[in-house]
Every structure is written in C-alpha cells, then in structure tokens.
Amino acid sequence: MKPAFVFALITGMRLGEIWTLKGKDVNLENKIITIRNSVRRIKNRNEQSEIKTKTVLILKEPKTENSVE
C-alpha cells in the first residue's frame, strides 16, 4: 500500500488533508497533528483559462470547525 493511504487509514485523515501537511503541523512530542488546510481536485470549467487541464487543485480550510484548533 502507498504510505499516504496507510497514514489515512491509521489517522482517519482525508488524503487532501494529508497532502497539505507541513513539518510545523506535526508535533511528535505531544503526538498531535494539526490540520490547517485541505486540497480538492475539481473539474476545470473555465474554458478561457490559460491553464488547459481537465482538473484543477483547490486549497481550502478544513471541512469542520472541530478540525481547527
């Protein structure tokens, strides 16, 4: 299995939350992971955009208030 999927299964985090983790979000001493952002992949509906891709990545805040300290 890929490490991100294993990490998601163990922690219950969404993959979009895992992909945005930075070193400052992980406190090994207190065993705390702080989720500050999440990434979503959505269809690119802007046909006039300079970026010619089928999907784009959107950086968002966590889905629930409980995710934020």
GUPABA-158421 format. One record per residue (C-alpha): z, y, x; chain; residue in one letter. Coordinates in nm, 3 decimals. Example, Ala and Ser with C-alpha at 12.3 -4.5 7.8 and 13.67 -1.06 7.14 Angstrom:
REM GUPABA-158421
{{0.780,-0.450,1.230},'A','A'}
{{0.714,-0.106,1.367},'A','S'}
END
This chain:
REM GUPABA-158421
{{0.000,0.000,0.000},'A','M'}
{{-0.057,0.358,0.105},'A','K'}
{{0.260,0.539,0.224},'A','P'}
{{0.228,0.816,-0.040},'A','A'}
{{0.221,0.560,-0.323},'A','F'}
{{0.521,0.373,-0.183},'A','V'}
{{0.708,0.704,-0.145},'A','F'}
{{0.618,0.791,-0.507},'A','A'}
{{0.750,0.457,-0.632},'A','L'}
{{1.076,0.491,-0.440},'A','I'}
{{1.147,0.857,-0.529},'A','T'}
{{0.983,0.891,-0.871},'A','G'}
{{0.789,1.193,-0.748},'A','M'}
{{0.434,1.264,-0.862},'A','R'}
{{0.160,1.240,-0.598},'A','L'}
{{0.077,1.609,-0.644},'A','G'}
{{0.438,1.692,-0.558},'A','E'}
{{0.436,1.467,-0.251},'A','I'}
{{0.116,1.623,-0.116},'A','W'}
{{0.273,1.970,-0.112},'A','T'}
{{0.593,1.872,0.071},'A','L'}
{{0.673,2.060,0.392},'A','K'}
{{0.937,1.992,0.655},'A','G'}
{{1.169,2.256,0.508},'A','K'}
{{1.165,2.071,0.173},'A','D'}
{{1.327,1.758,0.319},'A','V'}
{{1.697,1.761,0.408},'A','N'}
{{1.766,1.428,0.577},'A','L'}
{{2.132,1.510,0.645},'A','E'}
{{2.215,1.555,0.274},'A','N'}
{{1.937,1.318,0.153},'A','K'}
{{1.777,1.588,-0.064},'A','I'}
{{1.408,1.658,-0.130},'A','I'}
{{1.329,1.994,-0.290},'A','T'}
{{1.008,2.009,-0.495},'A','I'}
{{0.866,2.361,-0.475},'A','R'}
{{0.500,2.305,-0.573},'A','N'}
{{0.256,2.054,-0.711},'A','S'}
{{-0.120,2.008,-0.679},'A','V'}
{{-0.355,1.918,-0.964},'A','R'}
{{-0.721,1.826,-0.945},'A','R'}
{{-0.924,1.968,-1.234},'A','I'}
{{-1.293,1.983,-1.324},'A','K'}
{{-1.475,2.285,-1.181},'A','N'}
{{-1.604,2.460,-1.493},'A','R'}
{{-1.704,2.780,-1.314},'A','N'}
{{-2.078,2.731,-1.262},'A','E'}
{{-2.113,3.074,-1.097},'A','Q'}
{{-1.859,2.989,-0.827},'A','S'}
{{-1.971,2.986,-0.463},'A','E'}
{{-1.790,2.652,-0.429},'A','I'}
{{-2.025,2.378,-0.551},'A','K'}
{{-1.787,2.089,-0.617},'A','T'}
{{-1.717,1.878,-0.925},'A','K'}
{{-1.341,1.933,-0.897},'A','T'}
{{-1.102,2.192,-0.755},'A','V'}
{{-0.737,2.170,-0.648},'A','L'}
{{-0.485,2.398,-0.818},'A','I'}
{{-0.143,2.473,-0.664},'A','L'}
{{0.124,2.502,-0.934},'A','K'}
{{0.500,2.523,-0.968},'A','E'}
{{0.683,2.205,-1.080},'A','P'}
{{0.635,2.095,-1.442},'A','K'}
{{1.002,2.123,-1.539},'A','T'}
{{1.276,2.375,-1.469},'A','E'}
{{1.501,2.085,-1.365},'A','N'}
{{1.273,2.030,-1.065},'A','S'}
{{1.360,2.372,-0.924},'A','V'}
{{1.697,2.442,-0.762},'A','E'}
END
